Amino acid sequence: MRYISTRGTAPALAFDDVLLTGLARDGGLYVPESWPVLSAADLRALRGKTYAEVAATVMRPFVAGTIADADFDRIVADAYGGFDHRAVTPLVQLDQRLWLLELFHGPTLAFKDVALQLLGRLFDHVLAARGERVTVVGATSGDTGSAAIEACRDRDRVDIVILHPHERTSAVQRRQMTTVLSSNVHNVALTGTFDDCQDAVKAMFNDAAFRDALNLSAVNSINWARIMAQIAYYVAAAVALGAPDRPVAFAVPTGNFGNVYAAYAARAMGVPVAKLIIGTNSNDILARFFASGAMEMAPVVPTISPSMDIQVSSNFERLLFDLMDRDGAAVAASMAEFRGSGRFAVSQGQLARALELFAGHRTSEAETMATMSRWHRGTGYLLDPHTAVGVAAAEAADIDPSVPVVALACAHPAKFPDAVAQATGVRPGLPPHLADLFEREERVTVLPNDIEVLKEFVRARSRVAGGRA
Ligand SMILES: *Cc1c(COP(=O)(O)O)cnc(C)c1O
């Protein structure tokens, strides 16, 4: 399998290069040159298989030519062996037609683990084959750092440094990062804001000599391998509910468009998907796009579903590429316009094509709280605020009542206990594997917002040539 850039001018790459590169050299995102197809017989053959078996089967064509089948099967089984549910991503029935796909059984209680647990292992495998190492550097406001750390901990070929703003993350968020004592994990509490952390990381990547000397890398949300890993749970859920013989709809709480794009990819591969319902919070740029065909930036407002407090949905570019009939120049022009003016639009024909599959729905903060409260009263189930945004969108969607709707449960309620407690009166507890989080030893280095000090810290801890061998 080869991958091409959505902006049409970067070279086509094999899987290992796409994995390590992230963003394409022309600023675009990599997508497969063509979609592998799962026939009706292929889908039927997945019935009764374990999650790891389904996932390996779905992903194998994407890594073909780079990773041997036996190695890949072992890596996939290892990635999902640590999840605390035997089904890895279990389906839970909420009512006659509405289901939840629980994606929070990984180490950090959010769906990003499904992709990142695999990504860390793929990095190790590909880097070992190439005789290389990387230094992963990232900034977090608290939410995504732990998933990256859990992905990279104990990886032979990877060192990871995560910057978070000192005393500005919740205690649970901080401890999920700082109690990982693996020798290749380094937490920095920077005396400053999240923006200062992000600026520092950007400055490191912009220093070409530093970047090359330490082989800097990111595990960010535009990495193709993250999308690839997410396709698997859509296929698994659809098969469990009767695919290829029965269509299914998905409702996806959406920020960066990575998760819902994976659903689009599953459909492109042959899964019968009747509808993709995009749930947004008050940061509703996507809901507005599907209403008007125009992507128009607005200021970010903080909500109780912070992982969706996003204005630019980077992965949307991958869908745009297909809506524009894979015309990289047209995508590049739209993206340049968006960067310049904060707005771009697709044609009415392109919008109509998108609406054959997608629907957008915005949920206010009050409706999100009411949704958590209502489902708790009716069923006893505790929805996290992100999941509630997806469930509210599912309930509002106008689709054939015979089609089952799967809402994606993207975070464990204990990850956002304050909002859940406020809505339901119940304060969710941490699951067993994190129950002793507050007794664990922490390791973190507090550093000033000084780029030279930060660079020296990273240099001294990287095992890439020049660092601690
Ligand atoms: C990251 C995240 C989202 C948004 O997913 P995208 O792939 O960015 O659209 C939604 N909910 C939770 C809990 C998340 O962590």
The ligand as an SDF file (V2000), in Angstrom:
LIG
                    3D

 15 15  0  0  0  0  0  0  0  0999 V2000
  -10.1810   13.4290   21.1790 C   0  0  0  0  0  0  0  0  0  0  0  0
  -11.5560   13.2750   21.7390 C   0  0  0  0  0  0  0  0  0  0  0  0
  -12.7090   13.5940   20.9810 C   0  0  0  0  0  0  0  0  0  0  0  0
  -12.6380   14.1630   19.5770 C   0  0  0  0  0  0  0  0  0  0  0  0
  -12.2090   13.1980   18.6430 O   0  0  0  0  0  0  0  0  0  0  0  0
  -11.6510   13.6620   17.2080 P   0  0  0  0  0  0  0  0  0  0  0  0
  -11.0660   12.4420   16.6090 O   0  0  0  0  0  0  0  0  0  0  0  0
  -10.6440   14.7350   17.4940 O   0  0  0  0  0  0  0  0  0  0  0  0
  -12.8260   14.1770   16.4370 O   0  0  0  0  0  0  0  0  0  0  0  0
  -13.9570   13.3710   21.5590 C   0  0  0  0  0  0  0  0  0  0  0  0
  -14.0690   12.8890   22.8110 N   0  0  0  0  0  0  0  0  0  0  0  0
  -12.9980   12.5730   23.5740 C   0  0  0  0  0  0  0  0  0  0  0  0
  -13.2100   12.0570   24.9430 C   0  0  0  0  0  0  0  0  0  0  0  0
  -11.7070   12.7510   23.0650 C   0  0  0  0  0  0  0  0  0  0  0  0
  -10.6480   12.4460   23.8360 O   0  0  0  0  0  0  0  0  0  0  0  0
  1  2  1  0
  2  3  1  0
  2 14  2  0
  3  4  1  0
  3 10  2  0
  4  5  1  0
  5  6  1  0
  6  7  2  0
  6  8  1  0
  6  9  1  0
 10 11  1  0
 11 12  2  0
 12 13  1  0
 12 14  1  0
 14 15  1  0
M  END
$$$$
